Amino acid sequence: MSKHIAIAGAGIGGMITALLLKKQGFQVSIFEKEKQAGGRLAFVERDGYRIDQGPTIVLLPDMLKEILTEAGVSEDAWELIGLDTLYAVYFKDGKKYTKFKDKNTQLLELKHEFPGEEEGFKQYMADMKESFELGKTSFLEKSFTKKRDFWTGKNLKTLLRLKAYQSTKKFAGSYFKDERLQEAYSLQTLYIGGNPQTAPAMYSLIPYSEHEHGIHYVKGGYASLVQVLLETLEVQGIPVHLQSKVEKILKENGRVTSIKVNGELVKVDGLVWNGDFPTSTEQFEIKRDYEASSGCVLLYFGIDGTYEDSEVHQFFMGGNFQQHMKEVFQQKKVPSDPSFYTFNPSVIDSTLAPAGKSVLYVLIPVPSGNHIDWSKETAFIDKMMKNIENRAFPDLKNKMEWLEVRTPNDAELDGLFQGGSFGIAPNLFQSGVFRPQAKPFPSLENVYATGASIHPGGGIPIVMQSAKLAANQIVHDFAHHSSAKDVKLNERLNESISSL
């Protein structure tokens, strides 16, 4: 009989783990406490409009494709669109810097906007090419359930090469002289809720990957992958039980034997935890405190009309980016002059809104935590609306048909750790071996984990990689467990034969 693995949580990590385990002959069931699957991948839908609620920037397309294919997802079920113009960065002093997929076009942009910085960019791309491959094989594709697997001479050399002891901002300064370019090549840690001023330089692999592998868009929105995965799960015969919370786990001799779901006991041979870590882990013993990632104030718009001259992705920098990061990560207060990111997918996807209309999404990095009552910060929202209208989308208030606002308070109510949008923060001592691993609870032999707070970290392809690491660990453990049982059985048989 195949072993039964229960998965608590139908986020991307949970669904990918289920599909990978099913291919290895396991019986798998998914239990999701919410009324819909997908976790952070969801839509805001209203009056014929649809826009991604969470992740929007699609990175690492090869990893995304490979893991979905390995999980049994048909390539015909979804479409990936590459962007020639990655995004534009607008600085408060009026300077605009546009990033391109094509490196020659990028060099021309540098020559025009930041003359003299071209050689630094060339060196950056050359150095990072080797570093990316080293980082990918040494850290992204490996789990460190056994801590000694991390502390090898080879890994230490790789960490030194990646300059993990430096911040991403300082690392960018090794290649770019202009402060604005340093910001343009370090702000990407915000994609995973980290501070560019302190996040280790290994995360500089993100801006490199943007140029090398491109930024993409999933036709219909990133969250359309959820339905694709649900259909694949159904074809594979994997049940997804919605509104089914894992209320209790029952343990015996260091192993989970069953789980209680909506008052009923379900026997299991293993459990994969896909809830937000560590908020959802009250049933487990956590022996350390974690730092949450940054929070976000998110604005979603339904627009009467379109902004065809806008790029899909844009960044608008405040007057003092360093001060903004200090307010978010150290002072933990409402930012005074924040930078913000905009997402305008309707310029390449007309399916997201009624004819002649469009959707917009604006993200403002703010502190995580519940010490700010965002319902009382209407002045901040009004100020940001004026800023967005003046710098990004003219006449926005008149064109706006509806607006939805989501804050860290809402995120915390939804179960995200301290209202942070990206799990635990990607600082040095919450990265690599210091991050929760595929087997995060040493006292429980058959409990595993996947998700944004689990190694290797946040971002949809990386979360899928955490699912792959969890599935690999389960396959390894159960094969080893079966082998150990066979050895004991053979020993007993030999003892019986000897006694005869």
ABEGO torsion letter per residue (X at the ends): XBBBBBBBEABAAAAAAAAAAAAAGBBBBBBBABABBGEABBBBBBGGBBBBABBABBBGAAAAAAAAAAAGBBAAABBBBBBABABBBBBAAGBBBBBBABAAAAAAAAAAABBGAAAAAAAAAAAAAAAAAAAAAAAAABBAABAAAABBAAAAAAAAAAGAABBAAAAAAAABABAAAAAAAAAAAAAAGBBAAABBAAAAAAAAAAAAAEBBBBBGEAAAAAAAAAAAAAAAGBBBBBGBBBABBBBBGGBBABBBBGGBBBBBABBBBABBOAAAAAABBBABBBBBBBBBBBBBBBBBEBBAABBABBBBBBABAAAAAAAAAAAGBBBABBBBBBBBAAAABAAABBBGBBBBBBBBBBBBEAABBAAAAAAAAAAAAAAAAAAABBGAAAABABBBBBBAAAAAAAGBBGGBAAEBBBBAAABEAABBBABABAABAABBBBEAABOAEBEAAAAAAAAAAAAAAAAAAAAAAAAAAAAAAAAAAAAAAAAX
